[in-house]
Amino acid sequence: MELLIIIVQEQDYPGLSREFIRNKIHATRFCTTGLYLNKTNVTLMVCIEKEREEEVLGYIRKNCKERTEERQVSEFNGVTMVDVVRSVKIGGATVMKGDLEALMKF
């Protein structure tokens, strides 16, 4: 079994969750916030059979697209922190994968 921890933008979550529900992929959802942009993310923990890994990654690729947005961010200018407007890439997905020895339900 595999444990996937998937971090997606809040706006990408609805399509991904519909895909997971339609294909009977069970997930636990956590609401999280990124540190750099302070944007709301959704973190999902998914436990799947190894054979379904590519299927799940395909749903993520299909529903979570990277895009560019103008955002005010804080940066260090050598003396102090200043707010500047930058084009930043947001969206897409971050996926962390690990082998899962056992899954227990009580």
N, C-alpha and C positions, 0 to 999 in steps of 0.2 A: 504494500500500500504506500501511497505517496501523500504527504501533507503539503498543500500549496497555500502560501500566504500571499494574497493578491491585493495590491493597493491600487485603487482607481479613483479618478475624479468623481465627485458627486454627480455631475451631469452625465457621466458615462454609465453610472450604476443601473438606471432603469432598464436599458436595453440588455445589459449583461445579466441582470437578475431574471428577466423574462426568459432569456435563452437557457439559463440554468434550470429554472422551474419547468420549462417545456421539455427538457431533456433529463429530468429527474436527477439533477446534481444538487446535493444538499450542501449548504454553506451556513456558516455562522458569521453574522455581520457585526462589525464594530465601526462606530463613527469616530474618525480620527482627523487631526489637523496637521498639515505640513508646517514645519518650522520656518522655512524661508519665505513663503508667500502667505502664510496663515490662511490657506484655502482649505475648505472642508473636503476630506477624502472619505472613502469607504474602504475599510480593510475587511477582506473576506478570508476565512479559514475554510479550506475545502479538503476533505479526505476522500481520495479516489483510488481505484485500482490502477496499477501501472498501465494497463492496457488502454485506459481512458484519458491518459495524460495529454496526448496530442489533440484529442477531441476538445478537451477543456481549453487548451491553449488556443485552438482555432476560434472558439467562442470569444475569448479575450481579444484576440487580434481583430476580429470582425467588429466588435462593439466599442473598443477603447482606442480612439484615435488621438494622436499628438497634434496640437495646434499651437499657434503663436498668439500671444496676447500682450498688450501694453499694460505694465503693472508698475506701481510705485513700490520700490524695495529700499531697504536700508543697507548701505554699504559703508565700509570704513575708508575714509579718504587719506589716511596717514596720520590724521590728528584726532578726528572724531567720527561718529556715525552720522551720515547724511542720507536724506531721502532723495532718490533719483528715479526717474521713469526709464524703464528698460523693456525691450522686447524679450519676453521669456517664453520658453516652451513649456506648455502645460498639457495635461491629458496623457494619453497612452496608459500604460500599466506597468507596475513593478511586480514581478513574481519571484517569490523565494520558494525553493523546493527542498524537501528533505524526505528521507526514507522514514516511514512510520513502522515501528516494530509491532504495535498492537493498537487496536481501536476497541475500547470497552464502553458499553452502554449499560447503564443500570436502571 
